[in-house]
């Protein structure tokens, strides 16, 4: 049996993920922080890549403008508050003496080299300040004081021996960011080789520190410590702490019976409870704080809404002119290959950054155009929007819109929003118009805020009220939106008095 081989020609189209396309997609889905870190790595790795002088010039222009404003303010202040002549002469002489000293120093020396960054001489600008006024506190990055820092500081001020100080540190280490003691005293006593009485004495000391309520082992103890500091040490104020579960359920009938109070008396006790802080430790900062840097700015000029890209999120890059000129000179094949590869990589990165900026701007402009009523009138007028709508408007694939809107933020007169916020599902209405789910949540919140205090609306009642406003929504959908908004059920929203 003979075997034959056939040769056939077939035409087809196939998407090839080139390195350039992979880089563009990768940059597009990066957040501002991720992009900044990536660019810093590329600048350190690629000698041909550098930040454009235009970027520094724009930053310098902005700083110079701020300096001129400060100088104008200073001149106006001096004109209204003349300096005594003796002071003027002394400062002038001192400036002349500093100029003389400076002339005697080597050419490449300056005051920061001799005295450090904290000293500025003559008209020289300090390295830590763009305005030449020395160290600016606004430009200093500091870590906020945490709860542990605050407690350790108070422990250091206490008159304790070494043994008591060690036990106090052990308890502080076991306190979480909310201010609660998360470890068992028996376990701490075993670890510290101390008696239970010694650990309890150390806990009493820590519980006397600020913030009041810190070191508590449960909610009732936390509230009791705060009540004691306010002078509420007798029933019914202390007794209600044994019925916190009933208080959470709003079972006012039982509370009035066990506390032997009328409506007014129970209302007074509840006012005290509401004035307490269930998580006292949150008054102090955590180890780190995160900040949102907007990728685009939206502002209204006349009757038009304008969208601008935040240029600070992606500095302009360029290829170093010197290395670019070296490529035309004679060099070894290995050196030429190294420079050519880095030049090609730099060009891809610069083009991909430009493409990323253009895409983000187009998507943001499309969102502003389609959600114009939101920017004009507020959250209640947010319209239903899906990725496909913006993709068709911009002329890209839906996956591109998904990457653009992920971890990208828009600064608007109504606040800072993630781009994904403007994409919401649609709910039918009795009038035929569709409503955004975010707009429905906003209306739901307004209904709950205006409901009777003693008889809050049930989910069924809220669904009926929304239907009266033209929004056809089921009871289970109301319950889902209510939970998403963090609104408790009607049984827990009931208040003693309006």
Secondary structure, 3 states (H helix, E strand, C coil): CCCCCCCCCCCCCCCCCCHHHHHHHHHHCCCHHHHHHHHHHHHHHCCCEEECHHHHHHHHHHHHHHHHHHHHHHHHHHHHCCCCHHHHHHHHHHHHHHHHHHHHCCCCCCHHHHHCCCCCCCCCCCCCCCCCCCCCHHHCCCCCCEHHHHHHHHHHHCCCCHHHHHHHHHHHHCECCCCEECCCHHHHHHHHCCCHHHHHHHHHHHHCCCCCCCCECCHHHHHHHHHHHHCCCCCCCCHHHHHHHHHHCCCHHHHHHHHCCCHHHHHHHHHHHHCCCCCHHHHCECCCCCCCCCCEEEEEECCEEEEEECHHHCCCEEECHHHHHHCCCCCCHHHHHHHHHHHHHHHHHHHHHHHHHHHHHHHHHHHHHHCHHHHHHCHHHCCCCCHHHHHHHHCCCHHHHHHHHCCCEEEECCEEEEHHHHCCCEECECCCCCEEHHHHHHHHHHHHHCCCCCCCCCHHHHHHHHHHCCECCCHHHHHHHHHHCCCCCHHHHCCCCC
